[in-house]
Amino acid sequence: VRLQTQPKPQPGQPPLYSGTFDCFRKTLVGEGVRGLYRGMAAPIIGVTPMFAVCFFGFGLGKRLQQRTPDDVLTYPQLFAAGMLSGVFTTVIMAPGERIKCLLQIQAATGETKYSGSLDCAKQLYREAGIRGVYKGTVLTLMRDVPASGMYFMTYEWLKNILTPEGKSVSDLSAPRILFAGGLAGIFNWAVAIPPDVLKSRFQTAPPGKYPNGFRDVLRELIREEGVASLYKGFTAVMIRAFPANAACFLGFEVAMKFLNWIAPGL
């Protein structure tokens, strides 16, 4: 977020952050380890219901396209099911993303308007009602719907590739699940980064700066910083994407096996 929203440097001046590792170093030096976790409370509160809804949405998307429970879906159908999960998660994701971005930017600028996630949510609601809390929802949808389609389609594709001949996909080892989940996360963020940059800019902008929404953000970015600006934060995102999503899918697969063991008929 800090890389995506840093202001354009004045002529002859260096940028605030020269890259991912410079941002990491300056955050660590200026704010300590806690600075690396700024704005964490909002995503933590939402992460459990968000992933529950995400996987539920994917499962529902698959069932809606199956005539019988045993139907094998094509990859485009899996992509469509994944897109549905992105619609479901946006309801939970949008306010958490808004709060997280504002708290991270606040820390970078040195201003202290919000004392924490709850205070930020209260002030946003007081200033602009529920629309203030959900600012950037359309851009969150633009990010999560295609990215979630890519996420789940890639994961299912990789699982099929990694399954030995004659074996079932459900018998995949933990290392193979980790690998498939990690790569799925990378494919997910390869699609998600441009709308994520637009979302971060829009959600942290002062009220009224972008009256036409993402179109104004996009025009400003392209005009002032070029197409490459849509991939700001690429390195930071990719460093996170593999381990985070590898762990996510491994947790899901283990949880499903456990639930099928204790309640096979559920």
N, C-alpha and C positions, 0 to 999 in steps of 0.2 A: 504493500500500500504506500509506503514512504517513497519508494522509487517511482511508482506510478503517478503520484501526485506532487512530486517536487516541482517547484516553479522553474520556468525557463530562465537560465542565468543571463544576466546583463552582458552586453558585449565586452569582451576582455576578462570576464569573471568566470571562474571554474564553477561547474555545477555543485549543488549541495552534496550530492553523493556521486562519485565517479562510477560506481557499480555495486553489485550485491555485497561483496566482501568489505568495501569501504563503508557501506551503510551499516553492516553488522558491527564493524569496529567502532564507528562513531556512536552508534546506539549503546554499545557495551561500555565505552569510555564515559559517555555523557550521562547515562541513566542506570548503568549497572545491569545485572542479569534480568532484573524485573522489567527493564525497558524492552526486552525481547518478547515479553509476554503481555505487552500493553493491549488492553481491550479484550483480554482472553475470557472474561466472565460471560459476556453475551454469547459467544460461540459455544462455550462449555454448557451453558444452560440449554441451548437449542440442539446440541449435537445428537443426543440420544433420540429424542422424538424425530429429529430431521432424518437420521439414517433409518429409523423404523418406518417412517412414511416413504422414504426413498425406495427401500426394498419392497414395501407393500405396493407402491405404485408400479414398480417394474413387474411384480407378480400379477397384479391386476391387468396391466397392459398385455401380458402374455395370454392370460385366460380369456380376455375379450377377443383375441384373434384365433383361439383354438376351438375347433368344433368338438373335439374330444380331448380329455386330459393327456392323452398320449401323443397328440399331434406334435411333430417336430417343426419348430418355426424356422423360417428362413432368416438370414442375417438382416435384410431390410425390416422384417417384422420385429426382430429383436431390437433394432434401432428405434422403431416406433414405440415399442413398449418402454424403452429407456427414456424416450422423450416425455412420455406421460409421467414418469417418476419425477422428472424435472419440474413439471407443472405443480405437482404435489408439494415438493420441498420448498418452492419459492415462498409460500405463505409463512413458513418458519424462518427461512434464510434471510429474507429481505430486511426485516428490522434488526436482526443480529449483525448483518453486514454493515448496515448504516451506523450503528453504535460503535462497532469495532473500528471502522474507518475513522470516525470522528475522534475517538480516543487516541488512536495512533498518530493522527495528524497533529492533535493538540500537544502530544508529547514532543513531537519534532519541532514545533514552532515555539515551545516554551510557555505558551499561554495556558492558563488553568481555568477553563470555563466549566468543565464537568469534573466532579470528584470521583466518578466511577460509572459503571454501566447503568445502574438503576437511576442515578441522578441525571445521566444523559437522556435516558428514555423519558423521564418526567419532564425535563426541560423541553425536549422536542415536542411532546404532546401538548404542553402548556403553550408553546409558541405557534404551533400549526395544526394541532389535533392529530388524528390518526394518520393523516396524509403526510405529516412531518416525519412520523416514525417509519412509514412505508415508502419514503422517497427513494426512487431508484428501483422500484419493483419491476417495471417494464424491462429495464436493463438486466436485472437479475434473471428474469425469464429468458431474455435473449442469450444470456450466458448459459444458464442451466439446462434449458430444453435440448438444444443440439449437443451440448457437452455430455449430458446424461445419456443421450442416445448412443453416442460414441463410446462412452464409458462401459455400458453394459454389453453392447454388441462386441466390443473388442475383448472384453473378459470372457464371454462365451466362446468366441472364436479361438482365443488362445488356449482355453481349457480343452477344446476339441483337438487342437494341434498337439498339445502336450500329453494327451491321453494315449498310452501305449495301445497298440492294436490288440483287440480282444478283451480289453479292459473297459470298465465303466468310468464315465466322467466323475461319478461320485466317489471313486476310489483314488483320486489324485492325492499325491503326497503333499505335506505342508510346504516344502520348498517350491514345488510347482505351482501351488495356489498363490504363494507369496510372489513368485515371478509373474504370473498372469495378472494378479491384482495390481502389482506395481506398474507394469507396462500399460495396463488399462488406465491407470491414473495419469500417466504421461500423455496418452492419446486424448484423454478427457481434457487436460489443460492445454494441449496444443490447439484445441478448438476454442477453449474458454477464455484464453488470455486477452484477445482484442476487446470483447465486450466487458471483460472484467476491468480493463484499464478505463474504459468509458464509464463504467459503473462507479468506480472509485472516485474519478474526477467529479462526476455529477453529484454523488452523495456527500462529498466534502465541500462542494461549492457554496458560497453565500446564497441566500434566498434571492431568486430573480436573476441570477447570473446567466442561466441557460433557459430562456423562456420556451424554446422549442424542444427541450429535452435533449436526447442523445444526438440529434442531428446537429445541434449547436456545438456540443462537445466534440463531435467527430470533425466538424469543419475547422474548429479552432486548433485541434491537435494536428491535423494534416497540414493546415496552413502554416503553423508556427514551428512544428517539429518534424514534419514528414511522416511517411507511412510507418517507419521503424518505431515511432513512439507508441504504436498500438501493441508493441511487444515489450514494453517496459516491465522490468521485474521478471523476465523470462527465466533467468538463471535461478533466482530465488524460488520461483514457483516449481521448477523442475527438480531442484534439490529436495523440496518437500514432497513432491507428488509421488515418487516411487515408494518410499517407506511408509508414508501415511496411508496410501491406498492398498498396499500389500497387507498391512495390518488390518485394515478395514475388511477386506474380503476374507482373510483368514478367520477373523472374528466371526463374520457372518456364517461361514461354512461350519466352523466348530459349533456355533450356537444352534444351527439347524440340525446337525447330527445329534447334539445333546437333546434338543426338543423332540426329535423323532424317536429317540431312545426312551425318554420318560413318558411321552404321550404319542405313541405311533399312530393312533387313529384320529388325532386332532385335526 
